[in-house]
Amino acid sequence: MGDPHIHVDRKVVEASVPMRDVMASAFGLVADAPSSVTTGCGLRVPYAMTSPRPESVTCLACREHAQREHLRFADQVERLGRMPEMEITPDQAAKAAGRHRDLARRFAT
């Protein structure tokens, strides 16, 4: 019997649908989903055994990884929003950071 847990992609923030949409609109390319990925806990599993939704992830190590990554990304977005002449306003950065902090909170519970 294989691993029954649902994991997160190691690149949980970069692998999200909104991030793929940004890449597609910026470069005009849409990448196929990989058949397998390295997870937040370090395992290599079929892509179908991963989820970006906190409610679906059953691997505790992956949940902890996703929480850390979303918090790290939230801090990074807020810093970028404070830089002069950025395309993103401080208000937009704060909203995006808030969404990632909410995801981090959901992964923690």
Phi and psi in degrees as a GROMACS rama.xvg file:
@    title "Ramachandran Plot"
@    xaxis  label "Phi"
@    yaxis  label "Psi"
@TYPE xy
-78.1152  -177.544  GLY-2
-66.5192  121.133  ASP-3
-84.3461  -4.72311  PRO-4
-79.2531  153.341  HIS-5
-97.3541  130.516  ILE-6
-113.728  179.677  HIS-7
-116.445  148.562  VAL-8
-61.0353  140.601  ASP-9
-54.1049  -35.189  ARG-10
-95.9681  56.5712  LYS-11
-55.7797  -37.7402  VAL-12
-75.839  -46.9401  VAL-13
-67.8564  -26.2021  GLU-14
-85.1451  -0.421019  ALA-15
-71.2615  157.299  SER-16
-59.8665  -46.5643  VAL-17
-59.5993  -37.3137  PRO-18
-67.5076  -40.7829  MET-19
-63.8193  -36.9742  ARG-20
-63.4869  -41.3052  ASP-21
-62.1814  -46.0557  VAL-22
-62.4701  -41.2505  MET-23
-64.7143  -41.8888  ALA-24
-72.3889  -32.587  SER-25
-74.7516  -39.0148  ALA-26
-113.261  -7.3984  PHE-27
71.2249  18.7651  GLY-28
-120.402  144.16  LEU-29
-124.061  116.686  VAL-30
-80.0892  143.732  ALA-31
-72.2123  149.615  ASP-32
-68.1099  137.21  ALA-33
-70.0611  157.806  PRO-34
-76.6518  -30.9341  SER-35
-143.691  155.772  SER-36
-138.675  158.832  VAL-37
-86.4559  135.04  THR-38
-97.3142  172.054  THR-39
-60.9382  -25.3838  GLY-40
-92.4432  -1.25852  CYS-41
97.4982  -5.51426  GLY-42
-78.9907  157.42  LEU-43
-106.302  117.72  ARG-44
-132.451  162.67  VAL-45
-60.1972  141.712  PRO-46
-53.8241  -34.013  TYR-47
-64.5092  -15.3511  ALA-48
-97.2905  20.5626  MET-49
-123.296  159.38  THR-50
-153.533  142.698  SER-51
-86.6489  -6.36133  PRO-52
-86.1999  120.17  ARG-53
-54.4023  -36.927  PRO-54
-66.5409  -18.9342  GLU-55
-96.0273  -20.104  SER-56
-79.9725  124.299  VAL-57
-108.489  -9.47844  THR-58
-83.6362  117.648  CYS-59
-62.13  -42.6676  LEU-60
-62.7076  -37.6155  ALA-61
-68.6209  -37.7032  CYS-62
-63.1819  -43.3178  ARG-63
-64.0561  -41.6155  GLU-64
-61.0796  -47.4156  HIS-65
-63.0028  -39.3608  ALA-66
-59.8965  -49.2798  GLN-67
-60.2832  -43.8989  ARG-68
-65.9898  -40.7864  GLU-69
-68.2456  -37.2677  HIS-70
-66.8862  -42.0271  LEU-71
-61.3635  -44.016  ARG-72
-67.445  -38.2737  PHE-73
-59.7273  -44.7328  ALA-74
-62.3698  -41.6383  ASP-75
-63.9093  -44.0236  GLN-76
-63.1932  -42.3833  VAL-77
-62.449  -40.7754  GLU-78
-63.2916  -42.7292  ARG-79
-63.818  -36.9477  LEU-80
-65.5236  -22.5809  GLY-81
-89.032  -8.90464  ARG-82
-75.5933  140.461  MET-83
-66.661  148.478  PRO-84
61.6176  29.2676  GLU-85
-86.8703  153.45  MET-86
-71.0546  -20.7397  GLU-87
-101.472  134.741  ILE-88
-82.1103  160.549  THR-89
-57.1651  -36.1352  PRO-90
-65.9228  -43.8476  ASP-91
-63.3189  -41.1147  GLN-92
-63.1936  -42.0313  ALA-93
-63.9832  -39.6516  ALA-94
-65.5744  -44.3472  LYS-95
-63.3492  -43.0569  ALA-96
-62.059  -40.2072  ALA-97
-61.0318  -39.8676  GLY-98
-63.6539  -40.3283  ARG-99
-72.3656  -34.3507  HIS-100
-66.9852  -35.0853  ARG-101
-64.9899  -43.1487  ASP-102
-61.3255  -42.7287  LEU-103
-59.3691  -42.9733  ALA-104
-62.2535  -40.7335  ARG-105
-67.8044  -34.9755  ARG-106
-69.8812  -27.5874  PHE-107
-76.3816  -19.5512  ALA-108
